[in-house]
Amino acid sequence: MSSSSLISADTICALATQPGGAIGIVRISGNNAISIADAVFSKTLANSPANTIHYGEILDNEGKTIDEVIVSLWRAPHSYTGEDAVEISCHGSAYILEQVLHRLTEVGCRQANPGEFTQRAYFNGKMDLSQAEAVADLISSTNKASYKIALSQLKGHFSNELATLREQLLKMTSLLELELDFSDHEELEFADRTELKTLAETIDRKVLSLAHSFKTGQALKKGIPVAIVGKTNVGKSTLLNQLLCDNRAIVSDIHGTTRDVIEDTMNIKGVDFLFIDTAGLRQTNDRIEQIGIERAYEKMGQAQIVLWVIDTDCTEDEKSEMQNRCKDKKLIIVRNKTDLHGNQTLTTPAIPSNKKNVSFETENIASVRINIDSTPHSSSKEYSNAELPTSNIPVIESFEKDLKVVEVSISAKLGYGITVLEQLIYDAADIPELTENSVIVTNARHYDALAKAHNGLSCVVDALNMELSGDLVAEDLKIVIDELGKITGTQINSKETLHNIFKHFCIGK
């Protein structure tokens, strides 16, 4: 099915800006965009050059003014959609915008479907499918990291990676198929099998690398989950409030106050973190509280980072249980209520005054203490120099049972050590350095295609190892090429599939 049979010949219009602003933009695109704009505009646009701006009025069917506007004119193929396009900048009144859209439909426009402008840009070769999907990601980006990833994909860096891989695979397939044309001469071998295997393995490593980036991409897009866990009354809810700079959770001296999970997001260095305050972990006969504790363990399992809040020294059994639950996570032990323990951080060895860094060993633990200048958190209203420890904030890194554990002492009540804790949380997320050239997969459809491409490449390598015929290897290669093509849209011609991709876009884009 050709792209021309999939795209509508209608001229479409839609509001391209969020309602409620000072300015509202109505977008028109299609073969008749300029003539339709002429029918409602007080000036003639038909002979106007492309990329020009015109001041005038939008008129109703009786010639009365609806609004004074600025009209921007583009001619195909040099527009967002690749078609003739007009944008009308109106005042942001909901009534005015409704009247302008109604007037356009009176003279021949159709209301655009969600994502139809971008869909037309894809069909008209202005962008491939992965770039089109990046438009939606860019619009919905909520932090610097997700913005950078979407912008990189929109600029075509992901597409370029895939184009290089597909070109190499196509060359490999062509050589194998060339051998089939000379099947009568079995001694002829145009494609060196050793080189093919090396190339297939190299491409597979790149495909796997892209697929593995999906986990990071999803975390950056949706927020990295951080579970705050610990016994009752150790200060978990106080810590959440300090991190969020808001009284989000109820704080009380009564054990078991938090009975359900409380979630909220904050941004640290351009990355969103989803903090989850959980019910206190303890033995209880209260059925409702027990449900909350079960949910706490469930959220701990879903988290990437766990903040284990304690206010006294934990037992070896408690430490062992927490480490077992956090085998695939980053664990930060947060020793709270430092303000109640004077200048000593519970039972942690004191740092000699003449040294900044001291190494010390305990049984089965090699630890290094690092001093970081203490700074009260910006949200703290109760900060007083007399109340806080005079030493710097200690951070301990230890390695136990192959699990790296970071330990920091804070006072959630006074805001002491919160800034240091935020840095430790950011470091624990292992965020790769993002540039405008970074390629990180964020789309589940892309991940699925990469996973299938990896399976296909594994079959190619297996076939080469078993010295199977070139036609069988070529078939596996075609599967890989098709899967990579689905990401950019090269192999997609189903109207239903494309509709499913674009239906989640906003109207006007």
C-alpha positions in Angstrom: 0.0 0.0 0.0 1.5 3.4 -1.0 1.8 6.4 1.2 -0.5 8.3 -1.1 -3.3 5.9 -0.5 -2.9 6.2 3.3 -3.0 10.0 3.5 -6.2 12.0 3.2 -6.5 14.7 0.5 -8.5 16.9 2.9 -7.3 20.2 4.0 -7.2 20.1 7.8 -7.2 22.7 10.6 -6.7 22.6 14.4 -5.7 24.7 17.4 -1.9 24.3 17.7 -1.6 25.9 21.2 -2.9 25.2 24.6 -6.1 27.1 25.5 -6.0 29.9 28.0 -2.9 31.7 26.7 -2.6 35.3 25.5 -2.1 34.0 21.9 -3.8 31.1 20.2 -2.5 29.7 16.9 -4.8 27.9 14.4 -2.9 25.7 11.9 -4.1 24.8 8.4 -2.4 22.3 6.1 -3.3 20.7 2.8 -3.6 21.4 -1.0 -6.3 24.1 -0.5 -4.8 25.7 2.7 -4.0 29.0 1.0 -7.3 29.3 -0.9 -9.3 28.4 2.3 -7.3 31.0 4.3 -8.1 33.5 1.5 -11.8 32.8 2.0 -11.7 34.0 5.6 -8.9 36.6 5.6 -9.3 40.3 4.8 -6.3 40.2 2.4 -5.4 38.0 -0.6 -2.7 35.4 0.0 -2.8 33.5 -3.3 0.0 35.5 -4.9 2.0 36.1 -1.8 5.5 34.6 -1.6 6.3 31.8 0.8 7.6 32.4 4.3 5.8 35.7 4.7 3.7 37.2 7.5 0.6 39.2 6.9 -1.5 41.4 9.3 -5.3 41.5 8.8 -8.7 40.3 10.0 -10.5 37.0 10.1 -14.1 37.7 8.8 -17.3 35.8 9.4 -19.7 34.8 6.6 -21.3 38.3 6.8 -17.9 40.1 6.4 -17.8 41.1 10.1 -14.5 40.9 12.0 -13.9 38.0 14.3 -10.4 39.0 15.3 -7.4 41.0 14.2 -4.7 38.4 13.4 -1.2 37.7 12.1 -1.1 35.1 9.3 2.1 33.1 8.4 2.3 31.5 5.0 4.4 28.5 3.8 4.3 26.7 0.5 5.0 23.0 -0.2 7.4 21.3 0.3 9.0 23.8 2.7 6.6 23.5 5.6 6.3 21.2 8.7 3.9 18.9 6.9 5.5 19.2 3.4 2.2 20.7 2.2 0.9 24.3 1.7 0.4 25.5 5.2 -1.0 28.6 7.0 -0.9 29.6 10.7 -3.3 32.2 12.1 -2.1 33.9 15.3 -5.2 35.1 17.1 -5.9 36.5 20.6 -6.2 33.6 23.1 -9.9 33.9 23.8 -11.6 30.5 23.7 -14.6 32.1 22.0 -12.5 33.7 19.3 -10.6 30.5 18.6 -13.8 28.5 18.4 -15.2 31.0 15.9 -12.1 30.9 13.7 -12.1 27.1 13.6 -15.9 27.1 12.9 -15.4 29.6 10.1 -12.6 27.5 8.5 -14.8 24.4 8.5 -17.6 26.4 6.8 -15.3 27.1 3.9 -13.9 23.6 3.4 -11.5 22.6 6.2 -11.8 19.4 8.2 -10.9 19.2 11.9 -7.5 17.4 12.2 -7.2 14.1 14.0 -4.6 13.8 16.8 -1.2 13.7 15.3 -2.4 14.2 11.8 0.0 17.1 11.0 3.0 15.0 12.1 1.6 12.0 10.3 1.4 14.0 7.0 5.0 15.2 7.6 6.0 11.5 7.9 4.1 10.5 4.7 5.6 13.5 2.8 9.2 12.5 3.7 9.8 15.4 6.1 10.8 12.9 8.9 10.9 9.2 9.5 8.6 7.4 12.0 11.1 7.5 14.9 11.5 11.3 14.4 7.7 11.7 14.3 7.4 9.8 17.6 10.1 12.1 19.0 7.8 15.1 18.4 5.3 13.7 20.9 8.1 12.9 23.4 9.5 16.4 23.0 6.1 18.0 23.7 5.6 15.8 26.8 9.1 16.1 28.2 9.1 17.3 31.8 12.8 17.5 32.5 16.1 18.4 30.9 17.1 14.7 30.4 13.9 13.6 28.6 14.1 16.8 26.6 17.7 16.1 25.4 16.8 12.5 24.5 13.7 13.6 22.5 15.6 16.4 20.8 18.4 14.0 19.8 15.9 11.6 18.3 14.1 14.4 16.5 17.4 15.5 14.9 17.8 12.0 13.5 20.7 10.6 15.5 18.8 7.4 16.3 17.7 7.1 12.7 21.2 7.6 11.5 22.4 4.8 13.7 19.8 2.5 12.3 20.5 3.5 8.7 24.1 2.6 9.1 23.2 -0.8 10.6 20.6 -1.5 7.8 23.1 -0.5 5.1 25.6 -3.0 6.4 23.0 -5.7 6.6 21.7 -5.0 3.1 25.2 -5.3 1.7 25.6 -8.6 3.5 22.2 -9.9 2.2 23.1 -8.8 -1.4 26.3 -10.8 -1.4 24.5 -13.9 -0.2 21.7 -13.5 -2.8 24.3 -13.0 -5.5 25.6 -16.4 -4.6 22.1 -17.9 -5.3 22.3 -16.5 -8.9 25.4 -18.7 -9.4 24.1 -21.8 -7.5 25.4 -24.0 -10.3 28.9 -23.1 -9.2 29.0 -24.2 -5.6 32.7 -23.3 -5.3 31.8 -19.6 -5.8 31.4 -17.7 -2.5 31.0 -13.9 -2.8 30.4 -13.4 0.9 33.3 -14.4 3.2 31.7 -16.3 6.0 34.2 -15.3 8.6 33.7 -11.6 7.8 30.0 -12.1 7.8 30.0 -13.6 11.3 32.3 -10.8 12.6 30.0 -8.2 11.1 26.9 -9.8 12.4 28.3 -10.0 15.9 29.4 -6.4 15.7 26.0 -5.2 14.6 24.3 -7.4 17.3 26.4 -5.7 20.0 25.2 -2.4 18.8 21.6 -3.5 18.7 21.9 -5.0 22.2 23.5 -1.7 23.4 20.5 0.2 22.1 18.0 -2.2 23.6 19.7 -2.1 27.0 19.4 1.7 27.0 15.6 1.3 27.1 15.7 0.8 30.9 17.5 4.1 31.3 15.3 5.8 28.8 12.1 4.7 30.5 13.5 5.9 33.9 14.5 9.3 32.5 11.2 9.6 30.8 8.9 8.6 33.7 11.1 9.4 36.7 13.5 7.2 38.6 11.7 5.5 41.4 13.1 5.9 44.9 11.6 4.0 47.8 11.9 5.5 51.3 11.7 2.6 53.7 12.3 1.9 57.4 10.7 1.2 60.7 7.9 3.4 62.1 8.7 6.8 63.5 12.3 7.0 62.1 11.5 10.1 60.1 10.6 8.8 56.6 7.7 11.2 56.1 9.7 14.1 57.4 12.5 13.2 55.0 10.0 13.1 52.1 8.7 16.6 53.0 12.3 17.9 53.2 13.2 16.5 49.8 10.0 17.9 48.2 10.2 21.2 50.1 6.5 20.7 50.9 4.4 19.2 53.7 3.3 16.4 51.4 3.1 13.7 54.1 1.5 13.8 57.6 4.2 13.8 60.3 3.3 12.4 63.8 5.0 10.8 66.8 2.3 8.1 66.6 3.6 4.8 65.2 2.0 3.7 62.0 0.8 7.1 60.9 1.7 6.4 57.3 -0.5 3.4 56.2 -0.3 3.8 52.4 2.3 4.8 49.9 2.7 8.5 49.2 4.3 9.4 45.8 5.6 12.6 44.5 8.2 13.8 42.0 11.1 16.2 42.3 13.9 17.2 39.9 17.5 16.8 40.8 20.0 18.2 38.2 17.6 17.9 35.3 16.4 14.4 36.1 13.0 13.5 37.7 13.0 11.2 40.7 9.7 9.6 41.9 9.9 9.5 45.7 7.7 6.9 47.4 7.1 7.2 51.1 6.0 3.8 52.5 4.4 2.5 55.7 6.7 1.8 58.6 8.1 -1.8 58.7 7.1 -3.5 61.9 5.1 -6.4 63.3 1.5 -5.4 63.7 -2.0 -7.0 64.2 -3.7 -4.0 62.5 -4.9 -5.4 59.2 -5.0 -2.0 57.5 -1.5 -1.2 58.6 -0.3 -4.7 57.5 -1.7 -4.0 54.0 0.4 -0.8 53.9 3.5 -2.7 55.0 2.9 -5.3 52.2 2.7 -2.4 49.7 5.9 -1.0 51.1 7.7 -4.2 50.2 6.0 -4.2 46.8 7.2 -0.6 46.1 10.7 -1.5 47.3 10.8 -4.2 44.7 9.8 -1.7 42.0 12.3 0.9 43.0 15.7 1.5 41.4 17.1 3.2 44.5 16.2 2.4 48.2 16.6 4.9 51.0 16.7 2.9 54.2 16.0 5.3 57.0 17.3 4.4 60.5 17.6 6.3 63.7 19.5 3.7 65.8 22.1 1.1 64.8 20.5 -1.8 62.9 21.1 -5.4 63.8 23.0 -7.8 61.5 19.8 -9.7 60.7 18.1 -6.4 59.7 21.0 -5.4 57.5 21.2 -8.9 55.9 17.5 -8.8 55.1 17.7 -5.3 53.6 20.7 -6.3 51.5 18.9 -9.4 50.2 15.9 -7.3 49.2 18.2 -4.8 47.4 20.4 -7.1 45.4 19.6 -5.5 42.1 19.2 -1.9 43.5 21.2 0.9 44.9 20.9 1.0 48.7 21.5 4.2 50.6 21.4 3.9 54.4 20.1 7.2 55.8 21.0 7.7 59.5 18.4 10.2 60.6 18.0 12.4 63.7 21.7 13.4 63.8 20.5 16.5 65.8 19.7 14.1 68.7 23.1 12.5 68.8 25.4 15.5 69.3 28.6 15.6 67.3 28.8 11.8 66.9 26.9 10.0 64.2 25.5 7.1 66.2 28.3 4.5 66.6 30.3 5.5 63.5 34.0 6.0 64.3 35.0 9.6 64.7 37.3 11.2 62.1 40.7 12.5 63.5 40.8 16.3 63.3 44.1 16.3 61.4 42.8 14.1 58.5 40.1 14.6 55.8 39.9 11.1 54.6 40.4 8.0 56.8 40.2 4.4 55.8 39.2 1.9 58.4 38.1 -1.7 58.3 35.6 -3.8 60.2 34.7 -7.4 59.8 34.0 -8.2 56.1 33.6 -4.6 55.3 36.1 -2.2 53.6 34.9 1.3 54.1 36.1 4.8 53.1 34.8 7.9 54.7 34.5 11.1 52.7 34.0 14.6 54.2 31.6 16.9 52.4 30.9 20.5 53.6 27.7 20.7 55.5 24.9 22.9 54.1 21.4 23.1 55.5 18.7 22.3 52.9 17.1 25.3 51.3 13.6 24.3 52.6 14.7 24.1 56.3 12.9 26.7 58.4 14.3 25.5 61.8 18.1 25.6 61.0 20.3 26.8 63.8 24.1 26.5 64.0 23.8 25.7 67.7 21.6 22.7 67.1 23.7 21.1 64.3 26.8 19.0 64.6 30.0 21.0 64.1 31.8 18.3 62.0 31.3 17.9 58.3 28.7 15.5 56.9 30.1 11.9 56.8 29.4 9.7 53.9 30.5 6.0 54.0 30.8 3.7 51.0 31.0 0.0 51.8 31.0 -3.2 49.8 29.2 -6.1 51.4 28.2 -9.3 49.6 29.0 -7.7 46.2 26.5 -4.9 47.1 27.7 -1.3 47.2 26.1 0.4 50.2 26.3 4.2 50.7 25.6 5.6 54.2 25.0 9.2 55.2 24.0 11.0 58.4 21.3 13.6 58.2 18.7 15.5 60.3 15.4 15.5 58.3 13.8 17.7 60.9 16.4 20.5 60.5 17.3 19.9 56.9 20.9 19.0 57.7 22.6 16.8 55.1 19.7 16.9 52.6 21.7 18.5 49.9 24.4 15.8 50.2 21.7 13.1 50.2 20.3 14.5 46.9 23.7 14.3 45.4 24.1 10.7 46.5 20.6 9.9 45.0 21.6 11.4 41.7 24.9 9.5 41.7 23.1 6.2 42.5 20.9 6.7 39.4 24.0 6.2 37.2 22.7 8.7 34.6 24.9 8.7 31.5 26.2 12.0 30.3 23.7 13.3 27.8 24.6 15.4 24.8 22.6 16.4 21.8 24.1 13.3 20.0 23.1 10.8 22.7 21.0 7.9 21.5 18.8 6.3 24.2 15.8 4.2 23.4 12.6 5.4 25.2 9.9 3.9 23.1 8.5 0.4 23.8 7.8 -0.2 20.1 11.4 0.5 19.3 12.6 -1.8 22.1 10.4 -4.6 20.8 11.8 -4.3 17.3 15.4 -4.2 18.6 14.8 -7.3 20.7 13.5 -9.2 17.6 16.4 -7.9 15.6 18.8 -9.3 18.2 17.0 -12.7 18.0 17.4 -12.6 14.2 21.1 -11.8 14.4 21.6 -14.7 16.9 20.0 -17.0 14.3 22.4 -15.5 11.6 25.5 -16.3 13.8 24.2 -19.8 14.6 23.6 -20.5 10.9 27.0 -19.3 10.0 28.6 -21.4 12.8 26.7 -24.5 11.4 27.8 -23.6 7.9 24.2 -23.5 6.6 23.4 -22.4 3.0 23.5 -18.8 2.1 19.7 -18.6 1.3 18.9 -19.6 4.9 21.2 -17.0 6.3 19.8 -14.4 3.9 16.3 -15.1 5.2 17.3 -14.4 8.8 19.1 -11.3 7.7 15.9 -10.0 6.0 14.0 -10.5 9.3 16.6 -8.3 11.0 16.4 -5.6 8.3 12.6 -5.6 8.5 12.6 -5.2 12.3 15.0 -2.3 12.1 12.9 -0.8 9.3 9.8 -0.9 11.5 11.4 1.6 13.9 11.9 4.3 11.2 8.8 3.3 9.3 10.5 1.8 6.2 8.7 -1.5 6.6 5.4 -0.2 7.9 2.5 0.2 5.4 -0.5 -0.8 7.5 -3.0 2.1 8.1 -4.1 0.5 11.4 -0.5 0.3 12.7 0.2 3.9 11.8 -3.1 5.0 13.4 -2.2 3.3 16.6 1.1 5.1 16.7 -0.3 8.6 16.0 -3.5 8.4 18.0 -1.8 9.4 21.3 -0.5 12.7 19.8 -2.2 15.9 20.8 -4.6 17.6 18.3 -2.8 20.3 16.4 0.5 18.4 16.1 
